[in-house]
Amino acid sequence: MTTDASDEWKRWHEHRVAAVSAPYGPLALTGTYWLGDHPDGRLPDIPGRWTADGDAVLLTAAGTDGLTVDGRPLDGEVRLTADPGPASAARVAHGERRLVVLVREGLWGVRDFDPGAPARRAFRGIAATPYDPRWSVPGRFTPYVTGRRSVRVPNADGRERGLGLGGELAFELGGQELTLQVSVEDDGSLWGVFADATSGSTSYRFRFLRPAAPDAEGRTTVDFNRALLPPCAFADHFVCPFPPPGNTLAARIEAGERELR
């Protein structure tokens, strides 16, 4: 069983390395620009004029700007909503670059993904601790009685934003009873942002954890072998949330992804 789990972890790790180093993976992000910071609609090194227009972004460009929308050259105006899928599927492109429209708490922005980004060329892999069954333990999720709640937390870009939380995940690790406040994804799976006693020394300053959807009794597996580096570990232009109150563990989590090589 341990061998099977170890082999599965190796496949998971290989998939992660491939995903983050893909042409439009997180290493390709070269900028995130909030339209409110650019009232003239001109974004650094991005053609066209981008302005917030109620529930959308209005993009104005001439044919000579070289922008395409849905694969066709843009010469005029187009209203854009937030791109729901991966960066590779963004509607707006400039050559090989993909310009992703996003919205956070009602504020519109544009992300620039470039396959030729220096960080992508310099990438040498993810330092991760090999699988150890001691770091995979049973957990129990208890939703908040009051339902989903939002807490304000600092983000990696220095701004504070709301983080939606759905309940508490309890588990035992090395004889310690521990808890994490976690979010519930649309598919029922859980997502937590945590720090531990290794954070900022032998691992990145915080990491993500994504346990599977709990069963009807709230049971799931807490597997720190699959602790993830957040996107902002790969590019400074992501707006990752820091751990909410209660999610900084005193334990040393010597498992999972630790840092970039």
C-alpha positions as a Markdown table, in Angstrom:
| # | Residue | x | y | z |
|---|---|---|---|---|
| 1 | Met | 0.0 | 0.0 | 0.0 |
| 2 | Thr | 2.8 | 2.4 | 0.9 |
| 3 | Thr | 4.6 | 1.6 | -2.4 |
| 4 | Asp | 1.4 | 2.3 | -4.3 |
| 5 | Ala | 0.9 | 5.6 | -2.5 |
| 6 | Ser | 4.5 | 6.6 | -3.1 |
| 7 | Asp | 4.3 | 5.8 | -6.8 |
| 8 | Glu | 1.1 | 7.8 | -7.0 |
| 9 | Trp | 2.8 | 10.7 | -5.3 |
| 10 | Lys | 5.6 | 10.6 | -7.8 |
| 11 | Arg | 3.2 | 10.8 | -10.6 |
| 12 | Trp | 1.4 | 13.7 | -8.9 |
| 13 | His | 4.7 | 15.5 | -8.4 |
| 14 | Glu | 5.7 | 15.0 | -12.1 |
| 15 | His | 2.3 | 16.4 | -13.2 |
| 16 | Arg | 2.7 | 19.4 | -10.9 |
| 17 | Val | 6.1 | 20.2 | -12.4 |
| 18 | Ala | 4.8 | 19.9 | -15.9 |
| 19 | Ala | 1.7 | 22.1 | -15.1 |
| 20 | Val | 3.7 | 25.0 | -13.5 |
| 21 | Ser | 6.2 | 25.0 | -16.3 |
| 22 | Ala | 3.7 | 24.8 | -19.1 |
| 23 | Pro | 3.7 | 27.7 | -21.6 |
| 24 | Tyr | 0.9 | 29.4 | -19.8 |
| 25 | Gly | 1.5 | 28.1 | -16.3 |
| 26 | Pro | 2.2 | 30.3 | -13.3 |
| 27 | Leu | 5.8 | 30.8 | -14.2 |
| 28 | Ala | 4.7 | 32.6 | -17.3 |
| 29 | Leu | 2.9 | 35.4 | -15.5 |
| 30 | Thr | 4.8 | 38.7 | -16.0 |
| 31 | Gly | 2.3 | 41.2 | -14.7 |
| 32 | Thr | -1.0 | 41.9 | -13.0 |
| 33 | Tyr | -2.4 | 45.3 | -13.7 |
| 34 | Trp | -5.5 | 46.8 | -11.9 |
| 35 | Leu | -7.4 | 49.1 | -14.1 |
| 36 | Gly | -8.0 | 51.5 | -11.2 |
| 37 | Asp | -4.3 | 52.1 | -11.1 |
| 38 | His | -4.2 | 53.1 | -14.7 |
| 39 | Pro | -7.1 | 55.7 | -15.2 |
| 40 | Asp | -5.9 | 56.5 | -18.8 |
| 41 | Gly | -6.5 | 52.8 | -19.7 |
| 42 | Arg | -2.9 | 52.3 | -20.8 |
| 43 | Leu | -1.3 | 49.3 | -19.3 |
| 44 | Pro | 2.5 | 48.8 | -19.2 |
| 45 | Asp | 3.8 | 47.1 | -22.4 |
| 46 | Ile | 0.2 | 46.0 | -23.3 |
| 47 | Pro | -1.4 | 47.5 | -26.4 |
| 48 | Gly | -4.9 | 49.0 | -26.5 |
| 49 | Arg | -6.9 | 51.0 | -24.0 |
| 50 | Trp | -8.4 | 49.0 | -21.2 |
| 51 | Thr | -11.2 | 50.6 | -19.0 |
| 52 | Ala | -13.7 | 49.3 | -16.5 |
| 53 | Asp | -17.2 | 49.6 | -17.8 |
| 54 | Gly | -19.7 | 48.5 | -15.1 |
| 55 | Asp | -19.8 | 44.7 | -15.2 |
| 56 | Ala | -17.2 | 44.3 | -17.9 |
| 57 | Val | -14.0 | 45.7 | -19.3 |
| 58 | Leu | -14.0 | 47.8 | -22.5 |
| 59 | Leu | -11.0 | 47.2 | -24.7 |
| 60 | Thr | -10.3 | 49.6 | -27.6 |
| 61 | Ala | -7.6 | 48.9 | -30.1 |
| 62 | Ala | -6.5 | 49.6 | -33.6 |
| 63 | Gly | -5.6 | 46.8 | -36.0 |
| 64 | Thr | -2.0 | 48.0 | -35.9 |
| 65 | Asp | -1.9 | 47.1 | -32.1 |
| 66 | Gly | -1.7 | 43.5 | -33.0 |
| 67 | Leu | -4.3 | 42.3 | -30.5 |
| 68 | Thr | -6.7 | 39.4 | -31.3 |
| 69 | Val | -9.9 | 38.5 | -29.6 |
| 70 | Asp | -11.2 | 34.9 | -30.0 |
| 71 | Gly | -8.4 | 34.5 | -32.7 |
| 72 | Arg | -9.5 | 37.4 | -34.8 |
| 73 | Pro | -7.7 | 40.8 | -35.1 |
| 74 | Leu | -9.3 | 43.6 | -33.1 |
| 75 | Asp | -9.9 | 46.9 | -34.8 |
| 76 | Gly | -12.5 | 48.8 | -32.7 |
| 77 | Glu | -14.1 | 48.0 | -29.3 |
| 78 | Val | -15.1 | 44.8 | -27.5 |
| 79 | Arg | -16.6 | 44.3 | -24.0 |
| 80 | Leu | -14.9 | 41.5 | -22.0 |
| 81 | Thr | -16.0 | 39.7 | -18.9 |
| 82 | Ala | -13.6 | 37.8 | -16.6 |
| 83 | Asp | -11.9 | 34.8 | -18.3 |
| 84 | Pro | -13.2 | 31.7 | -16.5 |
| 85 | Gly | -10.7 | 29.1 | -17.7 |
| 86 | Pro | -7.0 | 28.7 | -17.8 |
| 87 | Ala | -4.7 | 31.4 | -19.2 |
| 88 | Ser | -4.2 | 29.4 | -22.4 |
| 89 | Ala | -7.9 | 29.9 | -23.2 |
| 90 | Ala | -8.0 | 33.7 | -22.6 |
| 91 | Arg | -9.9 | 35.5 | -25.3 |
| 92 | Val | -7.3 | 38.3 | -25.8 |
| 93 | Ala | -3.9 | 37.5 | -27.2 |
| 94 | His | -0.9 | 39.6 | -28.4 |
| 95 | Gly | 1.3 | 37.2 | -30.3 |
| 96 | Glu | 2.1 | 34.3 | -28.0 |
| 97 | Arg | 1.1 | 36.3 | -25.0 |
| 98 | Arg | -2.3 | 35.8 | -23.4 |
| 99 | Leu | -4.0 | 38.7 | -21.6 |
| 100 | Val | -6.4 | 37.4 | -19.0 |
| 101 | Val | -9.2 | 39.6 | -17.7 |
| 102 | Leu | -9.9 | 39.1 | -14.0 |
| 103 | Val | -12.1 | 40.7 | -11.3 |
| 104 | Arg | -11.5 | 40.7 | -7.5 |
| 105 | Glu | -14.1 | 42.3 | -5.1 |
| 106 | Gly | -15.5 | 44.3 | -8.0 |
| 107 | Leu | -12.1 | 45.6 | -9.2 |
| 108 | Trp | -11.0 | 44.7 | -12.7 |
| 109 | Gly | -7.5 | 43.8 | -13.8 |
| 110 | Val | -5.5 | 42.2 | -16.6 |
| 111 | Arg | -2.8 | 39.5 | -16.3 |
| 112 | Asp | -0.1 | 39.2 | -18.9 |
| 113 | Phe | 1.1 | 35.6 | -19.5 |
| 114 | Asp | 4.2 | 35.2 | -21.7 |
| 115 | Pro | 5.7 | 31.8 | -22.5 |
| 116 | Gly | 9.0 | 33.6 | -22.9 |
| 117 | Ala | 9.0 | 34.8 | -19.3 |
| 118 | Pro | 12.5 | 34.8 | -17.7 |
| 119 | Ala | 11.1 | 32.8 | -14.7 |
| 120 | Arg | 9.9 | 30.0 | -17.0 |
| 121 | Arg | 13.2 | 29.8 | -18.7 |
| 122 | Ala | 15.1 | 29.7 | -15.4 |
| 123 | Phe | 12.9 | 27.1 | -13.8 |
| 124 | Arg | 14.8 | 24.0 | -12.5 |
| 125 | Gly | 12.0 | 22.2 | -10.6 |
| 126 | Ile | 10.2 | 22.1 | -7.3 |
| 127 | Ala | 12.0 | 20.9 | -4.2 |
| 128 | Ala | 9.6 | 18.5 | -2.5 |
| 129 | Thr | 10.0 | 15.9 | 0.3 |
| 130 | Pro | 9.5 | 12.3 | -0.9 |
| 131 | Tyr | 6.3 | 10.6 | 0.2 |
| 132 | Asp | 6.1 | 9.6 | 3.8 |
| 133 | Pro | 2.9 | 7.9 | 5.1 |
| 134 | Arg | 3.2 | 9.6 | 8.5 |
| 135 | Trp | 2.1 | 12.9 | 6.9 |
| 136 | Ser | -1.2 | 11.4 | 5.6 |
| 137 | Val | -3.8 | 11.2 | 8.3 |
| 138 | Pro | -7.6 | 11.0 | 8.8 |
| 139 | Gly | -9.4 | 14.3 | 9.1 |
| 140 | Arg | -12.9 | 15.5 | 9.9 |
| 141 | Phe | -14.5 | 18.5 | 8.5 |
| 142 | Thr | -17.2 | 20.4 | 10.4 |
| 143 | Pro | -19.0 | 23.2 | 8.6 |
| 144 | Tyr | -19.6 | 26.4 | 10.4 |
| 145 | Val | -23.1 | 26.5 | 12.1 |
| 146 | Thr | -23.5 | 30.0 | 10.7 |
| 147 | Gly | -22.5 | 28.9 | 7.2 |
| 148 | Arg | -19.8 | 30.4 | 5.0 |
| 149 | Arg | -17.9 | 33.3 | 6.5 |
| 150 | Ser | -15.4 | 35.8 | 5.2 |
| 151 | Val | -12.3 | 37.1 | 6.9 |
| 152 | Arg | -10.0 | 39.9 | 5.8 |
| 153 | Val | -6.5 | 38.7 | 5.3 |
| 154 | Pro | -3.4 | 40.3 | 3.7 |
| 155 | Asn | -2.5 | 39.2 | 0.2 |
| 156 | Ala | 0.9 | 38.7 | -1.4 |
| 157 | Asp | 0.5 | 42.0 | -3.3 |
| 158 | Gly | 0.3 | 44.0 | -0.1 |
| 159 | Arg | -3.5 | 44.5 | -0.3 |
| 160 | Glu | -6.1 | 43.1 | 2.0 |
| 161 | Arg | -9.0 | 41.0 | 0.7 |
| 162 | Gly | -11.8 | 38.8 | 1.9 |
| 163 | Leu | -11.2 | 35.1 | 2.2 |
| 164 | Gly | -14.2 | 32.8 | 2.2 |
| 165 | Leu | -14.2 | 30.0 | 4.7 |
| 166 | Gly | -16.7 | 27.2 | 5.1 |
| 167 | Gly | -15.6 | 25.3 | 8.3 |
| 168 | Glu | -13.0 | 23.6 | 10.4 |
| 169 | Leu | -10.8 | 20.6 | 9.5 |
| 170 | Ala | -9.6 | 18.7 | 12.5 |
| 171 | Phe | -6.8 | 16.1 | 12.5 |
| 172 | Glu | -4.1 | 14.5 | 14.7 |
| 173 | Leu | -0.5 | 14.8 | 13.6 |
| 174 | Gly | 2.4 | 13.4 | 15.7 |
| 175 | Gly | 0.2 | 13.2 | 18.8 |
| 176 | Gln | -1.0 | 16.8 | 18.4 |
| 177 | Glu | -4.6 | 17.8 | 17.8 |
| 178 | Leu | -4.6 | 20.4 | 15.1 |
| 179 | Thr | -7.2 | 22.3 | 13.1 |
| 180 | Leu | -7.3 | 24.4 | 9.9 |
| 181 | Gln | -10.0 | 26.8 | 8.8 |
| 182 | Val | -10.8 | 25.9 | 5.2 |
| 183 | Ser | -12.8 | 26.9 | 2.2 |
| 184 | Val | -15.2 | 24.6 | 0.4 |
| 185 | Glu | -14.8 | 24.5 | -3.4 |
| 186 | Asp | -17.7 | 24.2 | -5.9 |
| 187 | Asp | -17.0 | 20.4 | -6.2 |
| 188 | Gly | -17.1 | 19.9 | -2.5 |
| 189 | Ser | -13.4 | 19.6 | -2.0 |
| 190 | Leu | -11.6 | 21.6 | 0.6 |
| 191 | Trp | -8.9 | 24.3 | 0.3 |
| 192 | Gly | -6.7 | 25.6 | 3.1 |
| 193 | Val | -4.0 | 28.2 | 3.4 |
| 194 | Phe | -1.5 | 27.4 | 6.1 |
| 195 | Ala | 1.9 | 28.2 | 7.6 |
| 196 | Asp | 3.9 | 26.0 | 10.0 |
| 197 | Ala | 7.2 | 26.0 | 11.9 |
| 198 | Thr | 9.2 | 25.5 | 8.7 |
| 199 | Ser | 7.6 | 28.4 | 6.9 |
| 200 | Gly | 10.2 | 31.0 | 5.8 |
| 201 | Ser | 13.1 | 28.8 | 6.7 |
| 202 | Thr | 13.1 | 25.3 | 5.1 |
| 203 | Ser | 9.9 | 25.9 | 3.2 |
| 204 | Tyr | 8.0 | 28.8 | 1.5 |
| 205 | Arg | 6.4 | 31.3 | 3.8 |
| 206 | Phe | 3.0 | 29.6 | 3.5 |
| 207 | Arg | 1.4 | 26.8 | 1.5 |
| 208 | Phe | -1.9 | 25.4 | 0.2 |
| 209 | Leu | -3.6 | 22.2 | 1.0 |
| 210 | Arg | -6.4 | 20.6 | -1.0 |
| 211 | Pro | -8.1 | 17.7 | 0.8 |
| 212 | Ala | -10.8 | 15.7 | -1.1 |
| 213 | Ala | -14.4 | 16.3 | -0.5 |
| 214 | Pro | -15.5 | 14.9 | 2.8 |
| 215 | Asp | -18.0 | 12.1 | 3.0 |
| 216 | Ala | -21.5 | 12.4 | 4.5 |
| 217 | Glu | -19.9 | 12.2 | 8.0 |
| 218 | Gly | -17.3 | 14.8 | 7.3 |
| 219 | Arg | -14.4 | 12.4 | 6.9 |
| 220 | Thr | -11.5 | 13.1 | 4.5 |
| 221 | Thr | -7.8 | 12.6 | 4.3 |
| 222 | Val | -5.3 | 15.3 | 5.3 |
| 223 | Asp | -2.2 | 14.6 | 3.2 |
| 224 | Phe | 0.6 | 17.0 | 3.8 |
| 225 | Asn | 2.7 | 15.1 | 1.2 |
| 226 | Arg | 0.6 | 17.1 | -1.3 |
| 227 | Ala | 1.1 | 20.5 | 0.4 |
| 228 | Leu | 1.4 | 22.9 | -2.5 |
| 229 | Leu | 3.5 | 26.0 | -3.1 |
| 230 | Pro | 1.0 | 28.9 | -3.8 |
| 231 | Pro | 1.1 | 30.6 | -7.2 |
| 232 | Cys | 3.0 | 33.6 | -5.8 |
| 233 | Ala | 6.0 | 31.3 | -5.2 |
| 234 | Phe | 6.3 | 31.1 | -9.0 |
| 235 | Ala | 5.6 | 34.7 | -9.9 |
| 236 | Asp | 5.4 | 37.9 | -7.8 |
| 237 | His | 2.3 | 39.0 | -9.7 |
| 238 | Phe | -0.2 | 36.6 | -8.1 |
| 239 | Val | -2.4 | 37.9 | -5.2 |
| 240 | Cys | -2.3 | 34.8 | -3.0 |
| 241 | Pro | -4.1 | 35.2 | 0.4 |
| 242 | Phe | -2.0 | 34.7 | 3.5 |
| 243 | Pro | -3.1 | 32.2 | 6.2 |
| 244 | Pro | -6.2 | 33.3 | 8.1 |
| 245 | Pro | -6.2 | 33.4 | 11.9 |
| 246 | Gly | -5.7 | 30.0 | 13.4 |
| 247 | Asn | -3.9 | 28.5 | 10.4 |
| 248 | Thr | -0.3 | 29.0 | 11.5 |
| 249 | Leu | 0.6 | 25.6 | 13.0 |
| 250 | Ala | 3.2 | 25.2 | 15.7 |
| 251 | Ala | 4.2 | 21.8 | 14.2 |
| 252 | Arg | 6.9 | 21.4 | 11.7 |
| 253 | Ile | 5.4 | 20.1 | 8.4 |
| 254 | Glu | 8.4 | 18.5 | 6.8 |
| 255 | Ala | 6.4 | 17.3 | 3.8 |
| 256 | Gly | 5.2 | 18.3 | 0.4 |
| 257 | Glu | 6.4 | 21.0 | -1.8 |
| 258 | Arg | 9.0 | 23.2 | 0.0 |
| 259 | Glu | 10.4 | 25.8 | -2.4 |
| 260 | Leu | 11.7 | 26.3 | -6.0 |
| 261 | Arg | 15.0 | 24.7 | -6.9 |
